[in-house]
């Protein structure tokens, strides 16, 4: 990968957005320091964007981040496979951690920009390049505070591989002791529905658990003129598709936020032949942790019960994805207050619940924490550049806002006795 210093600096914004009206200044003259390093951080984001790496192959991205941290006088350590980085700043027994994800998506980049992806079929269409750059900016800023003896504790940066994969990278990071001594953990996610300069915060359910379920039906096959002599698999698949989600809605508390949606169905080739094999697959998304635990057994039973009268043989494959992200009340309060200080209270809004999945949830199984939404939309623009789309892009001023929010959050979390 080309480093940021080797990339052309043309079209990189020369000015770093200053504090918004109503925001509190950062300590240690960090506002001045950030203003002088804004173009560098934007260039790093564009380098990562132009050189995306798929899940668990983030070797060059991780190496570039480690080099930047080392140049700042820090001591980053690579994860065992070399595709992630963990770095502590400051001293203390109690650690406040921040996590960013490094990987890109298997999508073509359709934008016409100087930093367009140079890798065919791979693009940072979910904003992980922004997440990574914001976390790096946090690390570089806190390193300056630590040099001055003004960092009141220890902060850990976690640059994680494989967030988009299943199984995902968070469990591997946790197994590498990344949460040792951690009292609380924070993360952010790009959100094009909010303009840059706003962040969304909420306590409690934030994103859904996301699992997959596949159903395979088999039978002897037959002629459509004589369905009574065989197992009509297409009819059986139709019952699974329609009846199982409807029955599930009546078997789980509606407040649990369960959504079962089929995405693919395959059966047969000829209009007048009953097939011998049929398959349907989809996703199960759940906001409530207890309902998520019960889902595999309940859904498997419902599918078998629905298929039983049809005479077809059924095989159900239920695969766990990620748990729901449920933000800790105190952690959410800390980052909400910090975001208000960083951006001004009127720039902090209540985040919507998302039915998407996020493997940040695995960290919250071990320590309290919270994820927020970082506004990345261009103010006044009708273009959303939505997540997981080939034209996804951001208003790069969001990097400045994200760094400020994280710096204020780190200082607030270190100072509170809540964790």
C-alpha positions as a Markdown table, in Angstrom:
| # | Residue | x | y | z |
|---|---|---|---|---|
| 1 | Unk | 0.0 | 0.0 | 0.0 |
| 2 | Unk | 1.2 | 3.5 | -0.7 |
| 3 | Unk | 1.5 | 5.6 | 2.4 |
| 4 | Unk | -0.3 | 8.9 | 2.9 |
| 5 | Unk | 2.9 | 10.8 | 2.5 |
| 6 | Unk | 3.5 | 9.3 | -0.9 |
| 7 | Unk | 0.1 | 10.2 | -2.3 |
| 8 | Unk | -0.6 | 13.4 | -4.1 |
| 9 | Unk | -1.9 | 16.1 | -1.7 |
| 10 | Unk | -4.0 | 17.8 | -4.4 |
| 11 | Unk | -7.7 | 18.2 | -3.6 |
| 12 | Unk | -7.1 | 17.3 | 0.1 |
| 13 | Unk | -8.7 | 20.1 | 2.2 |
| 14 | Unk | -6.1 | 22.5 | 3.5 |
| 15 | Unk | -8.2 | 23.6 | 6.5 |
| 16 | Unk | -9.3 | 21.4 | 9.4 |
| 17 | Unk | -12.8 | 22.3 | 10.7 |
| 18 | Unk | -12.5 | 24.1 | 14.0 |
| 19 | Unk | -14.8 | 23.7 | 17.0 |
| 20 | Unk | -18.5 | 24.2 | 16.2 |
| 21 | Unk | -20.4 | 27.0 | 17.9 |
| 22 | Unk | -21.1 | 26.0 | 21.5 |
| 23 | Unk | -18.3 | 23.4 | 21.7 |
| 24 | Unk | -15.7 | 23.4 | 24.5 |
| 25 | Unk | -12.1 | 23.7 | 23.5 |
| 26 | Unk | -9.8 | 20.7 | 23.8 |
| 27 | Unk | -7.1 | 20.7 | 26.5 |
| 28 | Unk | -3.4 | 21.0 | 25.8 |
| 29 | Unk | -3.8 | 23.2 | 22.8 |
| 30 | Unk | -5.1 | 20.2 | 20.9 |
| 31 | Unk | -7.4 | 22.3 | 18.8 |
| 32 | Unk | -4.3 | 24.0 | 17.3 |
| 33 | Unk | -2.6 | 20.7 | 16.9 |
| 34 | Unk | -5.6 | 19.1 | 15.1 |
| 35 | Unk | -5.9 | 22.1 | 12.8 |
| 36 | Unk | -2.4 | 21.6 | 11.7 |
| 37 | Unk | -2.8 | 17.9 | 11.1 |
| 38 | Unk | -6.2 | 17.8 | 9.5 |
| 39 | Unk | -5.0 | 17.5 | 5.9 |
| 40 | Unk | -2.7 | 14.6 | 7.0 |
| 41 | Unk | -5.6 | 12.7 | 8.5 |
| 42 | Unk | -7.8 | 13.3 | 5.4 |
| 43 | Unk | -4.9 | 12.1 | 3.2 |
| 44 | Unk | -4.7 | 8.9 | 5.4 |
| 45 | Unk | -8.4 | 8.3 | 5.0 |
| 46 | Unk | -8.1 | 8.7 | 1.2 |
| 47 | Unk | -5.1 | 6.3 | 1.1 |
| 48 | Unk | -7.1 | 3.7 | 3.0 |
| 49 | Unk | -10.1 | 4.3 | 0.8 |
| 50 | Unk | -8.0 | 3.9 | -2.4 |
| 51 | Unk | -6.4 | 0.7 | -1.2 |
| 52 | Unk | -9.1 | -1.3 | 0.5 |
| 53 | Unk | -8.5 | -4.8 | 1.9 |
| 54 | Unk | -11.0 | -7.6 | 2.4 |
| 55 | Unk | -11.9 | -9.1 | 5.8 |
| 56 | Unk | -8.9 | -10.7 | 7.5 |
| 57 | Unk | -6.5 | -9.5 | 4.8 |
| 58 | Unk | -5.9 | -6.0 | 6.3 |
| 59 | Unk | -2.2 | -6.4 | 6.5 |
| 60 | Unk | -1.0 | -3.3 | 4.7 |
| 61 | Unk | -3.7 | -1.1 | 6.4 |
| 62 | Unk | -2.6 | -2.4 | 9.8 |
| 63 | Unk | 1.0 | -1.9 | 9.0 |
| 64 | Unk | 0.4 | 1.7 | 8.0 |
| 65 | Unk | -1.5 | 2.4 | 11.2 |
| 66 | Unk | 1.2 | 0.9 | 13.3 |
| 67 | Unk | 3.9 | 3.0 | 11.6 |
| 68 | Unk | 2.0 | 6.2 | 12.2 |
| 69 | Unk | 1.5 | 5.3 | 15.9 |
| 70 | Unk | 5.2 | 4.4 | 16.2 |
| 71 | Unk | 6.3 | 7.7 | 14.6 |
| 72 | Unk | 4.2 | 9.5 | 17.3 |
| 73 | Unk | 6.3 | 7.8 | 20.0 |
| 74 | Unk | 3.8 | 5.0 | 20.9 |
| 75 | Unk | 4.3 | 1.3 | 21.1 |
| 76 | Unk | 1.7 | -0.5 | 19.0 |
| 77 | Unk | 1.5 | -4.2 | 18.9 |
| 78 | Unk | 0.3 | -6.2 | 16.0 |
| 79 | Unk | -2.4 | -8.9 | 16.4 |
| 80 | Unk | -1.1 | -12.5 | 16.1 |
| 81 | Unk | -2.0 | -12.7 | 12.4 |
| 82 | Unk | -0.6 | -9.2 | 11.6 |
| 83 | Unk | -4.0 | -7.9 | 10.3 |
| 84 | Unk | -4.8 | -5.7 | 13.3 |
| 85 | Unk | -3.3 | -3.4 | 15.9 |
| 86 | Unk | -3.6 | -2.7 | 19.6 |
| 87 | Unk | -1.9 | 0.3 | 21.2 |
| 88 | Unk | -2.0 | 1.7 | 24.7 |
| 89 | Unk | -1.5 | 5.4 | 25.5 |
| 90 | Unk | -0.7 | 6.7 | 29.0 |
| 91 | Unk | -0.5 | 4.8 | 32.3 |
| 92 | Unk | -2.9 | 3.3 | 34.8 |
| 93 | Unk | -4.5 | 0.1 | 36.0 |
| 94 | Unk | -7.9 | 1.0 | 34.5 |
| 95 | Unk | -8.2 | 1.2 | 30.7 |
| 96 | Unk | -10.8 | 3.0 | 28.5 |
| 97 | Unk | -10.8 | 1.3 | 25.0 |
| 98 | Unk | -11.9 | 2.5 | 21.6 |
| 99 | Unk | -12.4 | 0.2 | 18.6 |
| 100 | Unk | -12.3 | 0.8 | 14.8 |
| 101 | Unk | -12.7 | -1.8 | 12.1 |
| 102 | Unk | -10.3 | -2.0 | 9.1 |
| 103 | Unk | -11.9 | -4.2 | 6.5 |
| 104 | Unk | -13.7 | -3.2 | 3.2 |
| 105 | Unk | -16.6 | -4.8 | 1.3 |
| 106 | Unk | -16.6 | -7.0 | -1.8 |
| 107 | Unk | -18.3 | -4.2 | -3.9 |
| 108 | Unk | -17.1 | -2.2 | -6.8 |
| 109 | Unk | -16.4 | 1.5 | -6.2 |
| 110 | Unk | -18.6 | 3.5 | -8.6 |
| 111 | Unk | -17.4 | 7.0 | -7.5 |
| 112 | Unk | -15.4 | 9.3 | -9.8 |
| 113 | Unk | -13.0 | 10.7 | -7.2 |
| 114 | Unk | -9.2 | 10.9 | -7.0 |
| 115 | Unk | -9.2 | 8.4 | -4.1 |
| 116 | Unk | -11.4 | 5.8 | -5.9 |
| 117 | Unk | -10.6 | 2.2 | -5.0 |
| 118 | Unk | -7.7 | 0.8 | -7.0 |
| 119 | Unk | -8.7 | -2.8 | -6.2 |
| 120 | Unk | -11.3 | -4.3 | -8.5 |
| 121 | Unk | -14.4 | -5.4 | -6.7 |
| 122 | Unk | -13.4 | -4.1 | -3.3 |
| 123 | Unk | -14.5 | -0.8 | -1.7 |
| 124 | Unk | -14.8 | 0.9 | 1.6 |
| 125 | Unk | -18.5 | 1.2 | 1.2 |
| 126 | Unk | -19.3 | 1.1 | 5.0 |
| 127 | Unk | -17.0 | 3.9 | 6.2 |
| 128 | Unk | -14.4 | 1.7 | 8.0 |
| 129 | Unk | -11.7 | 4.0 | 6.5 |
| 130 | Unk | -13.3 | 6.8 | 8.4 |
| 131 | Unk | -13.6 | 4.8 | 11.6 |
| 132 | Unk | -9.9 | 3.9 | 11.3 |
| 133 | Unk | -8.8 | 7.5 | 10.6 |
| 134 | Unk | -10.8 | 8.8 | 13.5 |
| 135 | Unk | -9.3 | 6.3 | 15.9 |
| 136 | Unk | -5.8 | 7.1 | 14.6 |
| 137 | Unk | -6.5 | 10.8 | 15.1 |
| 138 | Unk | -7.5 | 10.0 | 18.7 |
| 139 | Unk | -4.3 | 8.2 | 19.3 |
| 140 | Unk | -2.1 | 10.9 | 17.9 |
| 141 | Unk | -3.9 | 13.6 | 19.9 |
| 142 | Unk | -3.7 | 11.7 | 23.1 |
| 143 | Unk | -0.1 | 11.0 | 22.5 |
| 144 | Unk | 0.5 | 14.8 | 22.6 |
| 145 | Unk | -1.4 | 15.0 | 25.9 |
| 146 | Unk | 0.6 | 12.1 | 27.3 |
| 147 | Unk | 3.9 | 13.8 | 26.3 |
| 148 | Unk | 2.8 | 16.9 | 28.4 |
| 149 | Unk | 1.7 | 14.7 | 31.4 |
| 150 | Unk | -1.9 | 15.7 | 30.9 |
| 151 | Unk | -3.5 | 12.4 | 30.1 |
| 152 | Unk | -5.2 | 11.2 | 33.3 |
| 153 | Unk | -5.0 | 7.4 | 32.7 |
| 154 | Unk | -4.6 | 4.8 | 30.1 |
| 155 | Unk | -6.4 | 4.5 | 26.8 |
| 156 | Unk | -6.3 | 1.6 | 24.4 |
| 157 | Unk | -6.8 | 1.8 | 20.6 |
| 158 | Unk | -8.1 | -1.4 | 19.0 |
| 159 | Unk | -7.9 | -1.6 | 15.2 |
| 160 | Unk | -9.9 | -4.8 | 14.4 |
| 161 | Unk | -9.9 | -7.0 | 11.3 |
| 162 | Unk | -12.9 | -8.8 | 9.8 |
| 163 | Unk | -15.9 | -6.9 | 11.1 |
| 164 | Unk | -17.8 | -7.7 | 7.9 |
| 165 | Unk | -17.1 | -11.4 | 7.9 |
| 166 | Unk | -19.0 | -14.3 | 9.6 |
| 167 | Unk | -17.4 | -15.5 | 11.8 |
| 168 | Unk | -16.1 | -12.0 | 12.5 |
| 169 | Unk | -12.9 | -10.6 | 13.9 |
| 170 | Unk | -14.0 | -9.3 | 17.4 |
| 171 | Unk | -13.7 | -12.7 | 19.1 |
| 172 | Unk | -10.2 | -13.1 | 17.8 |
| 173 | Unk | -9.2 | -9.7 | 19.1 |
| 174 | Unk | -10.7 | -10.5 | 22.5 |
| 175 | Unk | -8.8 | -13.8 | 22.5 |
| 176 | Unk | -5.6 | -11.8 | 22.0 |
| 177 | Unk | -6.2 | -10.1 | 25.4 |
| 178 | Unk | -7.3 | -6.8 | 23.9 |
| 179 | Unk | -9.8 | -6.3 | 26.7 |
| 180 | Unk | -7.4 | -7.0 | 29.5 |
| 181 | Unk | -7.9 | -4.3 | 32.2 |
| 182 | Unk | -10.5 | -2.6 | 30.1 |
| 183 | Unk | -13.2 | -0.8 | 32.1 |
| 184 | Unk | -15.3 | 0.5 | 29.2 |
| 185 | Unk | -15.2 | 0.5 | 25.4 |
| 186 | Unk | -16.5 | 2.9 | 22.7 |
| 187 | Unk | -16.9 | 2.9 | 19.0 |
| 188 | Unk | -18.6 | 4.9 | 16.3 |
| 189 | Unk | -20.2 | 4.1 | 12.9 |
| 190 | Unk | -20.7 | 6.3 | 9.9 |
| 191 | Unk | -24.3 | 7.3 | 9.3 |
| 192 | Unk | -25.1 | 9.2 | 6.1 |
| 193 | Unk | -28.6 | 9.9 | 7.2 |
| 194 | Unk | -27.2 | 12.5 | 9.6 |
| 195 | Unk | -25.2 | 15.5 | 8.2 |
| 196 | Unk | -21.6 | 15.9 | 9.2 |
| 197 | Unk | -21.4 | 17.7 | 12.5 |
| 198 | Unk | -24.2 | 15.7 | 14.2 |
| 199 | Unk | -23.8 | 12.5 | 16.2 |
| 200 | Unk | -26.6 | 10.1 | 17.3 |
| 201 | Unk | -26.5 | 8.5 | 20.8 |
| 202 | Unk | -28.8 | 6.2 | 22.5 |
| 203 | Unk | -28.9 | 3.9 | 25.6 |
| 204 | Unk | -30.1 | 0.3 | 25.3 |
| 205 | Unk | -30.7 | -1.6 | 22.0 |
| 206 | Unk | -28.7 | -0.1 | 19.2 |
| 207 | Unk | -28.3 | -2.7 | 16.5 |
| 208 | Unk | -29.8 | -6.2 | 16.1 |
| 209 | Unk | -28.4 | -9.6 | 16.3 |
| 210 | Unk | -28.0 | -11.0 | 12.8 |
| 211 | Unk | -28.2 | -14.7 | 12.1 |
| 212 | Unk | -28.8 | -16.8 | 9.0 |
| 213 | Unk | -31.2 | -19.7 | 8.5 |
| 214 | Unk | -31.3 | -22.1 | 5.5 |
| 215 | Unk | -33.9 | -24.7 | 4.8 |
| 216 | Unk | -33.4 | -27.6 | 2.5 |
| 217 | Unk | -36.4 | -29.8 | 1.5 |
| 218 | Unk | -36.2 | -33.1 | -0.3 |
| 219 | Unk | -38.7 | -35.5 | -1.8 |
| 220 | Unk | -39.1 | -38.1 | -4.6 |
| 221 | Unk | -40.2 | -35.5 | -7.2 |
| 222 | Unk | -43.1 | -36.1 | -9.6 |
| 223 | Unk | -45.5 | -34.7 | -12.2 |
| 224 | Unk | -47.5 | -31.6 | -11.5 |
| 225 | Unk | -50.6 | -33.5 | -12.7 |
| 226 | Unk | -50.2 | -35.9 | -9.8 |
| 227 | Unk | -49.1 | -34.0 | -6.7 |
| 228 | Unk | -50.9 | -36.4 | -4.4 |
| 229 | Unk | -48.4 | -39.1 | -5.3 |
| 230 | Unk | -45.4 | -37.2 | -4.1 |
| 231 | Unk | -44.3 | -34.4 | -1.8 |
| 232 | Unk | -45.0 | -31.1 | -3.4 |
| 233 | Unk | -41.8 | -29.2 | -2.5 |
| 234 | Unk | -42.8 | -25.9 | -4.0 |
| 235 | Unk | -46.0 | -25.9 | -2.0 |
| 236 | Unk | -44.0 | -26.8 | 1.1 |
| 237 | Unk | -41.5 | -24.1 | 0.5 |
| 238 | Unk | -44.3 | -21.6 | 0.1 |
| 239 | Unk | -45.7 | -22.6 | 3.5 |
| 240 | Unk | -42.2 | -22.2 | 5.1 |
| 241 | Unk | -41.8 | -18.8 | 3.5 |
| 242 | Unk | -45.2 | -17.5 | 4.6 |
| 243 | Unk | -46.1 | -19.4 | 7.8 |
| 244 | Unk | -42.9 | -19.5 | 9.7 |
| 245 | Unk | -42.4 | -15.7 | 10.1 |
| 246 | Unk | -46.1 | -15.3 | 10.9 |
| 247 | Unk | -45.9 | -18.0 | 13.6 |
| 248 | Unk | -42.7 | -16.6 | 14.9 |
| 249 | Unk | -44.4 | -13.2 | 15.5 |
| 250 | Unk | -46.9 | -15.1 | 17.7 |
| 251 | Unk | -44.3 | -17.0 | 19.7 |
| 252 | Unk | -42.0 | -14.2 | 20.7 |
| 253 | Unk | -42.8 | -11.1 | 22.7 |
| 254 | Unk | -43.3 | -8.4 | 20.1 |
| 255 | Unk | -41.2 | -6.0 | 22.2 |
| 256 | Unk | -38.2 | -8.2 | 21.5 |
| 257 | Unk | -37.9 | -6.7 | 18.0 |
| 258 | Unk | -37.6 | -9.9 | 15.9 |
| 259 | Unk | -37.5 | -9.8 | 12.1 |
| 260 | Unk | -37.3 | -12.9 | 9.9 |
| 261 | Unk | -36.9 | -12.2 | 6.2 |
| 262 | Unk | -36.2 | -14.6 | 3.3 |
| 263 | Unk | -33.7 | -13.5 | 0.7 |
| 264 | Unk | -33.3 | -16.5 | -1.6 |
| 265 | Unk | -35.4 | -19.4 | -2.8 |
| 266 | Unk | -34.5 | -22.1 | -5.4 |
| 267 | Unk | -36.6 | -25.0 | -6.6 |
| 268 | Unk | -37.2 | -26.8 | -9.9 |
| 269 | Unk | -36.5 | -26.1 | -13.5 |
| 270 | Unk | -39.6 | -27.3 | -15.4 |
| 271 | Unk | -43.1 | -25.7 | -15.1 |
| 272 | Unk | -44.7 | -29.2 | -15.1 |
| 273 | Unk | -42.3 | -31.1 | -12.8 |
| 274 | Unk | -42.4 | -31.2 | -9.1 |
| 275 | Unk | -38.7 | -30.9 | -8.0 |
| 276 | Unk | -37.0 | -33.3 | -5.6 |
| 277 | Unk | -34.9 | -30.6 | -4.0 |
| 278 | Unk | -35.9 | -27.0 | -2.9 |
| 279 | Unk | -34.1 | -24.5 | -0.7 |
| 280 | Unk | -34.9 | -21.2 | 1.0 |
| 281 | Unk | -32.6 | -19.0 | 3.1 |
| 282 | Unk | -32.8 | -15.7 | 4.9 |
| 283 | Unk | -31.9 | -13.7 | 8.0 |
| 284 | Unk | -33.1 | -13.5 | 11.5 |
| 285 | Unk | -32.6 | -10.2 | 13.3 |
| 286 | Unk | -33.3 | -9.7 | 17.0 |
| 287 | Unk | -32.9 | -6.7 | 19.3 |
| 288 | Unk | -33.5 | -8.5 | 22.6 |
| 289 | Unk | -30.7 | -10.7 | 23.9 |
| 290 | Unk | -32.9 | -13.3 | 25.6 |
| 291 | Unk | -35.1 | -13.7 | 22.5 |
| 292 | Unk | -31.9 | -14.1 | 20.4 |
| 293 | Unk | -30.7 | -17.0 | 22.7 |
| 294 | Unk | -34.1 | -18.7 | 22.2 |
| 295 | Unk | -34.3 | -18.1 | 18.4 |
| 296 | Unk | -32.4 | -21.1 | 17.0 |
| 297 | Unk | -34.4 | -23.8 | 18.8 |
| 298 | Unk | -37.7 | -22.1 | 18.3 |
| 299 | Unk | -37.3 | -21.3 | 14.6 |
| 300 | Unk | -36.0 | -24.8 | 13.8 |
| 301 | Unk | -39.0 | -26.4 | 15.5 |
| 302 | Unk | -41.5 | -24.1 | 13.7 |
| 303 | Unk | -40.0 | -25.0 | 10.4 |
| 304 | Unk | -40.2 | -28.7 | 11.0 |
| 305 | Unk | -43.7 | -28.4 | 12.3 |
| 306 | Unk | -44.8 | -26.5 | 9.2 |
| 307 | Unk | -43.2 | -29.0 | 6.8 |
| 308 | Unk | -44.3 | -32.1 | 8.6 |
| 309 | Unk | -47.8 | -32.4 | 7.0 |
| 310 | Unk | -46.4 | -31.9 | 3.5 |
| 311 | Unk | -44.4 | -35.2 | 3.5 |
| 312 | Unk | -41.2 | -33.5 | 2.6 |
| 313 | Unk | -37.9 | -34.2 | 4.4 |
| 314 | Unk | -36.4 | -31.1 | 5.9 |
| 315 | Unk | -32.9 | -30.1 | 7.0 |
| 316 | Unk | -32.5 | -26.8 | 8.9 |
| 317 | Unk | -29.2 | -25.0 | 9.2 |
| 318 | Unk | -29.1 | -22.1 | 11.7 |
| 319 | Unk | -25.9 | -20.1 | 11.9 |
| 320 | Unk | -25.1 | -17.5 | 14.5 |
| 321 | Unk | -23.9 | -14.2 | 13.2 |
| 322 | Unk | -23.4 | -11.4 | 15.8 |
| 323 | Unk | -25.3 | -10.6 | 19.0 |
| 324 | Unk | -27.3 | -7.4 | 19.4 |
| 325 | Unk | -25.4 | -4.2 | 20.4 |
| 326 | Unk | -27.0 | -3.0 | 23.6 |
| 327 | Unk | -25.4 | 0.2 | 24.8 |
| 328 | Unk | -24.7 | 0.4 | 28.5 |
| 329 | Unk | -26.7 | 3.2 | 30.2 |
| 330 | Unk | -23.7 | 4.9 | 31.9 |
| 331 | Unk | -21.4 | 4.5 | 29.0 |
| 332 | Unk | -24.0 | 6.0 | 26.7 |
| 333 | Unk | -24.4 | 8.9 | 29.1 |
| 334 | Unk | -20.7 | 9.6 | 29.2 |
| 335 | Unk | -20.3 | 9.7 | 25.5 |
| 336 | Unk | -23.4 | 11.8 | 25.1 |
| 337 | Unk | -22.1 | 14.4 | 27.5 |
| 338 | Unk | -18.7 | 14.2 | 25.8 |
| 339 | Unk | -20.2 | 14.7 | 22.4 |
| 340 | Unk | -22.1 | 17.7 | 23.6 |
| 341 | Unk | -18.8 | 19.2 | 24.9 |
| 342 | Unk | -17.1 | 18.3 | 21.6 |
| 343 | Unk | -19.7 | 19.6 | 19.2 |
| 344 | Unk | -22.2 | 21.6 | 21.2 |
| 345 | Unk | -25.3 | 20.2 | 22.8 |
| 346 | Unk | -27.6 | 20.9 | 19.9 |
| 347 | Unk | -25.4 | 18.7 | 17.7 |
| 348 | Unk | -26.2 | 15.5 | 19.7 |
| 349 | Unk | -29.4 | 13.7 | 18.7 |
| 350 | Unk | -31.1 | 10.5 | 19.7 |
| 351 | Unk | -29.9 | 7.7 | 17.4 |
| 352 | Unk | -32.4 | 5.4 | 15.7 |
| 353 | Unk | -32.3 | 1.6 | 16.4 |
| 354 | Unk | -30.9 | -0.3 | 13.4 |
| 355 | Unk | -31.8 | -3.9 | 12.4 |
| 356 | Unk | -28.3 | -4.2 | 10.9 |
| 357 | Unk | -25.7 | -6.3 | 12.7 |
| 358 | Unk | -22.4 | -5.1 | 14.3 |
| 359 | Unk | -19.7 | -7.3 | 15.9 |
| 360 | Unk | -18.9 | -4.6 | 18.4 |
| 361 | Unk | -21.6 | -6.5 | 20.3 |
| 362 | Unk | -19.0 | -9.2 | 21.3 |
| 363 | Unk | -17.0 | -6.6 | 23.3 |
| 364 | Unk | -20.1 | -5.6 | 25.2 |
| 365 | Unk | -20.5 | -9.2 | 26.3 |
| 366 | Unk | -17.4 | -8.6 | 28.4 |
| 367 | Unk | -17.3 | -4.9 | 29.4 |
| 368 | Unk | -19.8 | -2.0 | 29.4 |
| 369 | Unk | -19.6 | 0.3 | 26.4 |
| 370 | Unk | -21.5 | 2.2 | 23.7 |
| 371 | Unk | -21.5 | 2.8 | 20.0 |
| 372 | Unk | -22.6 | 6.1 | 18.5 |
| 373 | Unk | -23.5 | 7.2 | 14.9 |
| 374 | Unk | -21.3 | 9.7 | 13.3 |
| 375 | Unk | -23.0 | 12.0 | 10.8 |
| 376 | Unk | -21.3 | 11.8 | 7.4 |
| 377 | Unk | -23.9 | 13.4 | 5.1 |
| 378 | Unk | -23.2 | 16.5 | 3.2 |
| 379 | Unk | -25.4 | 19.3 | 4.7 |
| 380 | Unk | -28.0 | 20.5 | 2.2 |
| 381 | Unk | -27.3 | 17.7 | -0.2 |
| 382 | Unk | -30.0 | 15.3 | -1.4 |
| 383 | Unk | -27.5 | 12.6 | -2.1 |
| 384 | Unk | -27.3 | 10.1 | 0.8 |
| 385 | Unk | -24.4 | 7.9 | -0.4 |
| 386 | Unk | -25.9 | 5.1 | 1.6 |
| 387 | Unk | -23.9 | 2.4 | 3.4 |
| 388 | Unk | -23.0 | -0.8 | 1.5 |
| 389 | Unk | -23.5 | 0.9 | -1.9 |
| 390 | Unk | -20.8 | 1.4 | -4.5 |
| 391 | Unk | -21.2 | 5.2 | -4.5 |
| 392 | Unk | -20.8 | 5.6 | -0.7 |
| 393 | Unk | -18.8 | 8.6 | 0.3 |
| 394 | Unk | -18.6 | 11.0 | 3.2 |
| 395 | Unk | -18.3 | 14.7 | 4.0 |
| 396 | Unk | -14.7 | 14.5 | 5.3 |
| 397 | Unk | -15.3 | 17.1 | 7.9 |
| 398 | Unk | -16.8 | 14.2 | 9.9 |
| 399 | Unk | -13.3 | 13.0 | 10.7 |
| 400 | Unk | -12.6 | 16.2 | 12.6 |
| 401 | Unk | -15.9 | 15.9 | 14.5 |
| 402 | Unk | -15.2 | 12.2 | 15.3 |
| 403 | Unk | -11.7 | 12.9 | 16.7 |
| 404 | Unk | -13.1 | 15.7 | 18.9 |
| 405 | Unk | -15.9 | 13.5 | 20.2 |
| 406 | Unk | -13.5 | 10.6 | 21.0 |
| 407 | Unk | -10.9 | 12.9 | 22.7 |
| 408 | Unk | -13.6 | 14.4 | 24.9 |
| 409 | Unk | -15.0 | 10.9 | 25.6 |
| 410 | Unk | -11.6 | 9.5 | 26.6 |
| 411 | Unk | -11.0 | 12.3 | 29.0 |
| 412 | Unk | -14.5 | 12.1 | 30.5 |
| 413 | Unk | -14.4 | 8.3 | 30.8 |
| 414 | Unk | -11.0 | 8.4 | 32.5 |
| 415 | Unk | -12.2 | 11.0 | 35.0 |
| 416 | Unk | -15.5 | 9.3 | 36.0 |
| 417 | Unk | -15.7 | 6.7 | 38.7 |
| 418 | Unk | -18.6 | 4.9 | 37.0 |
| 419 | Unk | -16.5 | 2.2 | 35.4 |
